[in-house]
Amino acid sequence: MNKLLLLLSFLLLSAASFAQTGKDTIVYNLPVVNGHLLYADSINVKGRSAAQLDTAAKHWFLGYFKNYRLLKLADKKDTANFIFSEALLEYYLTPGLVPIKFFAIITLQIDCRNSNYNYKIYNIYFRPKSDFLNSVGYQNDPDYLISIYKQKHLGFGTSVVVDRKQIRNYLGHMNIEVRKCITSLNKAMAN
């Protein structure tokens, strides 16, 4: 009887550990560079000039984002064929029983060259639309959430008010929205 109980508990622990690693891939597969979330790539588009790619990027940008703020880089002398902006992604997340509207503020750079464009999405912060939920002290920095998620123990008495499941939920939905944005950009630039 003891052997059967020991075997059964070993199988349950093994199954639980495999289930956890599947969930962890959401956070561990995010593109983190030097502790910061950074979505970046360089895409080749044969036969398209820098001006054509810039026109396509600006057309996509104005059609994709409802809310944005254009920025300027101090060290960038030639701003032709270049987009640098803060923009707002909107999506719904269900941290409890009711879907809540969330905003993700991103910094977006698109640099167009002949037959090539580079994009970067970084400085991401997200928050619920509800002012009440924000007044409770909601954590909005994905870099911080990723760093505490990767700690062995979240610990008692710390300022952490979310658990790993909530962190996966917040980061997973934010990641989906950023990836949708990137997919839309790449499709627009290819056409």
N, C-alpha and C positions, 0 to 999 in steps of 0.2 A: 504494500500500500504506500509506503514512504517513497519507494522508487517511482511509482506512478505519479505521485504528487510532485516530486522533484522534477520529473520529466515534463509534466504539464506546465509547471511554473517556468522552466527553462524555455519552452516553446512560446509561452506568452511574452516573456521578456524579449526573446528574439524577434517576434513579430512586431512588438512595440518599437524596438530600435530601428527596424527597417522602415516602418511607417514614418518615424520622425525624420529620417534622412531624406525621404521623398519630399516632405514639406520644407525642409531646410534648403533645398536647392533653389527655392524662390529667392531667398535672401543671398545665398552664396553665389548665385549666378548673375547678380547685378553687376554692371560695369563700374567697379570702384578702382580709382587710380589715386594713389597716395592718400587714401582715407576719404576721398571725395567721389561722389557719384558723377560719372562723366560718360555720356553717350556721344561717341564720335566715330566718324568713318570718312574715308576718301573714296568717292565713287567715280569710275570712268564712264563717260558717255561719248562714244565715238561719233565724230562728224558734227559736233555741236560747238559753236564758238562760245567764248566767255560771255558775250553780250546776249546770245540766245539763252544760255543757261541762267543768266541773271534775270532776264525777262520772265522766264518760266518760274524761277524761285520767287520773285516778287509777286507774280500773279497768284501762285500757290499760297504764299504767306498772307496776302490780303484776303483771300477766300477762305483760308482755314481758321484764322484767328479773328474772333470778334473784338477782343480786348488786347491791346498791345501798347508798348511804349518804345519808340526807337531810341537807341543809345548811340554814343560815339566813342570810338577808341582813340585815345590820345596819341598812341604810337602808330596808328594806321594812317599813312599819308594819302594813299589812293583808295578812296571809298567806293569807287566805281566797281560794280560786280561784287558787292559785299553787302550782306544784311547782318545787322547786329541789333538785337531787340530783346526786351523782356516781353513775354507773352503769357496768356492765361489759358490753361486747359481746364475744362469743366467736366466732371464725371460724378457718378453716384457710387456710394460705398455703404455697405450695411454692417456697421460695427455691432449693432444689436438686432432688434426686430424690424426697425424702420429704416428704409433707405434714406441716406442723408446726402445732400449735394455738397461736393467738395470742389475746391479750386487748387490747381497746382500752378505756381508761378515759376516759369523757367526762363533762363537766359539762352538765347538761340543765336548762333553764328552760322552763316552760310557764306562761303568764299568760293566764287565761281572763276574758273580758268578755262582755257581752251581744252575741250574734251574731258573736263574733270571738275568736280566740285567737292568741297569738304564741308561737313557740318559738325557742330558741337552743340550739345544740350547739357547745361550744367547749372549750378546755383539754384537747385530745385527746392522749393518750399511748398508745402501743401497745408490746407486748413479747411475745416468745414465752413459752409456759407453762414451758418447760424452764429450770431454774435454771442448767444448764451453758451454754446459749446466752447467757443474760444475763450470766454471769460473763466471757464473752469480750469484752464491751464493746460490746454491741449499741446502736445509736442508736435512741432511741424517741420523739423529738420531731419530729412532722411539719412544724412551722414551720421547724425547722433544715434538714430534708431538702429542703423546697421551696426554701429560700434557696440551698443549695449546688447544687441541681439547675439553678437558673437562672443560675449563674455560667458564664462562657464556658469556663473551664478548671477542672477540679477540682484540678489541680496535683499535683506529686510532693512528697512529704515533708510533706503536710498530715495532719491527723488523720482524714481521710475514709477509711473502710474499706469503703464501698459504692460501686458504680458507678451510672450513670444507669439501667440496666436494672433493677437491684435496687430503686432508689428508686421507679421507676414501678410495680414489682410491689408493694412495701409500701404505697405511697400509694393505688394503684388498688384493692387489696383492702379497705383501711380505708375508702375512699370508698364502695365498694359496700355495706359493712355499715352505715355511717351512713345512706346513702340508703334502705336497706331499713327501718331504724328510723323514718325520717321518713315513708315511705310507709305503714307500719303505723299510725303515729300519726294521719296524715291520714284514713285509712280508718276508724279507730275513732271519730274525732271527727265524721265525716260521718254515721255511722249512729245 
